[in-house]
């Protein structure tokens, strides 16, 4: 099915992520977004800690006729 439009998603930041520095050292968190079969991943925020900032912008193609599409962040 051809794309009917585009959904732009912007992830600004993370807040109060679990602190894992005692296990693996510095944290380099990243974001994974899923819409249907499409998967987008941000670059890791180097030493982002528990409050990383990404300002990650990404487009998703949206097909017409789809009433429900699974998504995950």
Secondary structure, DSSP 4 states (H G I P E B T S, - for coil): --EEEEEEEEEEE--S----HHHHSS-----EEEETTEEEEPPP-TT-TTS-EEEEEEEEEEETT-S---EE-
